[in-house]
Amino acid sequence: MSDNATEYIVEYSDGPLAGTSERRYLVRGKYDESLNAVAAIDGVESLFKYNALDSREIRGELHVRYAFDASDSDPFESDPEDDPAR
């Protein structure tokens, strides 16, 4: 990772945002140990908390994996009828 890096890549490993990623800014050169994300599940916006699992560098960019913290998140249920894989 470059000494002057200002961003990192968030990878959501599970929960309602599993398999998605986004870019975030480093704060004082460090990534967030926990973060909150807002997402619409079946048209209802909810707040989800994620905690850092680990980090690694890929092609010079910092990637941080985050795990879903259900106990500190809004409840959510996805309607199986809305699943496009069905």
C-alpha positions in Angstrom: 0.0 0.0 0.0 1.3 3.4 -0.9 2.3 5.6 2.0 0.0 8.4 0.7 -3.1 6.2 0.2 -6.3 7.9 1.2 -8.8 5.2 0.4 -9.5 1.6 1.0 -11.9 -1.0 -0.3 -14.7 -2.4 2.0 -15.7 -6.0 1.3 -18.9 -7.1 3.0 -18.5 -10.8 3.8 -22.0 -11.7 5.0 -25.3 -10.3 6.1 -27.6 -8.2 3.8 -24.7 -6.6 2.0 -22.8 -9.9 1.4 -20.8 -9.9 -1.8 -20.8 -6.1 -2.3 -18.0 -3.7 -1.9 -17.4 0.1 -1.8 -14.6 2.6 -1.3 -14.1 4.5 1.9 -11.6 7.1 3.1 -8.9 6.3 5.6 -9.1 8.4 8.7 -5.7 9.4 10.0 -4.2 6.7 7.8 -6.4 3.9 9.4 -9.5 2.0 8.3 -12.7 1.9 10.4 -12.8 -1.0 12.9 -16.6 -0.9 12.6 -18.9 0.9 10.3 -22.6 1.5 9.7 -24.2 1.0 6.3 -27.7 2.0 5.1 -29.4 -0.2 2.5 -32.9 -0.8 1.2 -34.0 -4.4 1.6 -37.3 -5.0 -0.2 -37.8 -1.3 -0.4 -37.3 -0.7 3.4 -34.2 1.3 4.4 -32.3 -0.2 7.3 -29.1 0.5 9.2 -26.6 -2.3 9.4 -23.4 -2.5 11.5 -20.3 -4.3 10.3 -17.0 -5.1 12.2 -13.6 -5.4 10.5 -12.4 -9.0 10.2 -9.0 -8.7 8.5 -7.2 -6.6 5.9 -4.8 -7.4 3.0 -3.2 -5.6 0.1 -4.2 -6.4 -3.4 -2.3 -4.7 -6.3 -1.3 -1.9 -4.0 -4.7 -1.2 -2.6 -5.9 -1.9 0.9 -8.9 -4.3 1.2 -10.7 -4.8 4.5 -13.3 -7.5 5.0 -16.2 -6.8 7.3 -18.6 -9.1 9.1 -22.3 -8.4 9.8 -23.2 -7.6 13.5 -26.9 -8.6 13.7 -27.2 -7.7 17.3 -26.4 -4.0 16.6 -28.3 -3.8 13.3 -31.9 -3.2 12.2 -33.8 -6.5 11.7 -34.4 -7.5 8.1 -36.1 -10.3 6.2 -35.9 -10.7 2.5 -39.1 -12.0 0.8 -38.2 -15.2 -1.1 -40.7 -14.2 -3.8 -38.5 -11.2 -4.6 -35.4 -13.5 -5.2 -34.4 -13.3 -8.9 -32.7 -16.7 -8.6 -36.0 -18.3 -8.0 
